[in-house]
Amino acid sequence: MELSEAIRTTRAMRRLDPDRPVSDEDLWSILEAASRAPSGGNRQVARWLVVRDPERRAKIGRLYGEAWGSVRQVYADQGDGAPSPILASADHLAAHMGEAPAILIPCSRGGDPASIYPGCQNAFLKARELGLGTALTTVHRLKEAEVKAVLDIPEDVQTWAMIPVGYPLGRWGEAMRRPVEETTYWDAYGERRSRS
Ligand SMILES: Cc1cc2nc3c(=O)[nH]c(=O)nc-3n(C[C@H](O)[C@H](O)[C@H](O)COP(=O)(O)O)c2cc1C
């Protein structure tokens, strides 16, 4: 797959096929891509926990669902009252997180999350190339102590995301984003240029 197409079409895929297995080989490729990302001082603080065990997946999936349930209304109130596709898809993931064929948890002992998220994006792009959907989620952090207990994660290790991986049930659409001309300033904040 061409890199530009992967960048354009990599997005939060929250509806994943629970019955179509994801190979360990593909997970290794995804994690290899993650390991290529930069980190502060090249300290490479990220440790990736791959959760395959169905019982542990179900437990952390339940915790994710509870965490989402506790913040859902905040997001619902931000809308205009019309049915929101993002909310519906987030609800779906909250109900099914534990059924994703694999769940990735990037962790670190201390360190800055700025050294973790570049690896996540590399992982998402590699997964896209392989036809696998992913979604960056963080609300589990509201229940982080319980998630860590399920996964035997030491107290001084942080978990930065919960990333389901699986084959998408829906289509790969182009991610909707603001035009770059609107979000880019030149030389001074607020100074825009048209792109001729
Ligand atoms: C820092 C961060 C945290 C996020 N946390 C969650 C989350 O907890 N649950 C969720 O469903 N999506 C989460 N998302 C996904 C965003 O909602 C998603 O990237 C955004 O709506 C754009 O979606 P799209 O790429 O499909 O267009 C998170 C994204 C980021 C960057």
The ligand as an SDF file (V2000), in Angstrom:
LIG
                    3D

 31 33  0  0  0  0  0  0  0  0999 V2000
   -5.3820   11.0510   22.8720 C   0  0  0  0  0  0  0  0  0  0  0  0
   -6.5610   10.3100   22.2830 C   0  0  0  0  0  0  0  0  0  0  0  0
   -7.4080    9.6050   23.1170 C   0  0  0  0  0  0  0  0  0  0  0  0
   -8.5050    8.9090   22.6000 C   0  0  0  0  0  0  0  0  0  0  0  0
   -9.2960    8.1780   23.4450 N   0  0  0  0  0  0  0  0  0  0  0  0
  -10.3510    7.5000   22.9320 C   0  0  0  0  0  0  0  0  0  0  0  0
  -11.1470    6.6670   23.7820 C   0  0  0  0  0  0  0  0  0  0  0  0
  -10.8850    6.5330   24.9680 O   0  0  0  0  0  0  0  0  0  0  0  0
  -12.1830    6.0080   23.2210 N   0  0  0  0  0  0  0  0  0  0  0  0
  -12.4760    6.0990   21.8900 C   0  0  0  0  0  0  0  0  0  0  0  0
  -13.4380    5.4700   21.4440 O   0  0  0  0  0  0  0  0  0  0  0  0
  -11.7180    6.8570   21.0540 N   0  0  0  0  0  0  0  0  0  0  0  0
  -10.6700    7.5470   21.5450 C   0  0  0  0  0  0  0  0  0  0  0  0
   -9.8660    8.2810   20.7050 N   0  0  0  0  0  0  0  0  0  0  0  0
  -10.1340    8.2570   19.2560 C   0  0  0  0  0  0  0  0  0  0  0  0
  -10.6730    9.5880   18.7400 C   0  0  0  0  0  0  0  0  0  0  0  0
  -11.9900    9.7560   19.1620 O   0  0  0  0  0  0  0  0  0  0  0  0
  -10.5710    9.5650   17.2140 C   0  0  0  0  0  0  0  0  0  0  0  0
   -9.2080    9.5400   16.8890 O   0  0  0  0  0  0  0  0  0  0  0  0
  -11.2080   10.7700   16.5690 C   0  0  0  0  0  0  0  0  0  0  0  0
  -12.5910   10.7700   16.7960 O   0  0  0  0  0  0  0  0  0  0  0  0
  -10.9610   10.7670   15.0730 C   0  0  0  0  0  0  0  0  0  0  0  0
  -11.5080    9.5860   14.5370 O   0  0  0  0  0  0  0  0  0  0  0  0
  -11.1850    9.1370   13.0470 P   0  0  0  0  0  0  0  0  0  0  0  0
   -9.7100    8.9250   12.9710 O   0  0  0  0  0  0  0  0  0  0  0  0
  -11.9680    7.8670   12.8410 O   0  0  0  0  0  0  0  0  0  0  0  0
  -11.6330   10.2370   12.1290 O   0  0  0  0  0  0  0  0  0  0  0  0
   -8.7670    8.9560   21.2010 C   0  0  0  0  0  0  0  0  0  0  0  0
   -7.8900    9.6430   20.3630 C   0  0  0  0  0  0  0  0  0  0  0  0
   -6.7920   10.3010   20.8870 C   0  0  0  0  0  0  0  0  0  0  0  0
   -5.8480   11.0310   19.9430 C   0  0  0  0  0  0  0  0  0  0  0  0
  1  2  1  0
  2  3  1  0
  2 30  2  0
  3  4  2  0
  4  5  1  0
  4 28  1  0
  5  6  2  0
  6  7  1  0
  6 13  1  0
  7  8  2  0
  7  9  1  0
  9 10  1  0
 10 11  2  0
 10 12  1  0
 12 13  2  0
 13 14  1  0
 14 15  1  0
 14 28  1  0
 15 16  1  0
 16 17  1  0
 16 18  1  0
 18 19  1  0
 18 20  1  0
 20 21  1  0
 20 22  1  0
 22 23  1  0
 23 24  1  0
 24 25  2  0
 24 26  1  0
 24 27  1  0
 28 29  2  0
 29 30  1  0
 30 31  1  0
M  END
$$$$
